[in-house]
Amino acid sequence: NFDENTRCAFGTKSVEATFINSNYIICVAPFSDVVEKPIPFTISLNNQQNSKDTLFYWYLSLIHI
């Protein structure tokens, strides 16, 4: 039962996750003004309880050449 309640949270912003298989989901990171700083990342299968592992996501500044 993976549906719109399967979500990824990047700090305080939550997005819907796409379930691929029991080991793999896809989440598209939302826009953030916070860059080059670790943002807490969690996963929820029911949009209520989040994963407990401490994982961080980093937004990086756009590189210009």
PyMOL commands that set and color helices and strands:
alter all, ss='L'
color gray80, all
select strands_A, chain A and resi 7-10+13-16+18-21+24-26+38-44+55-58
alter strands_A, ss='S'
color yellow, strands_A
deselect
rebuild
show_as cartoon
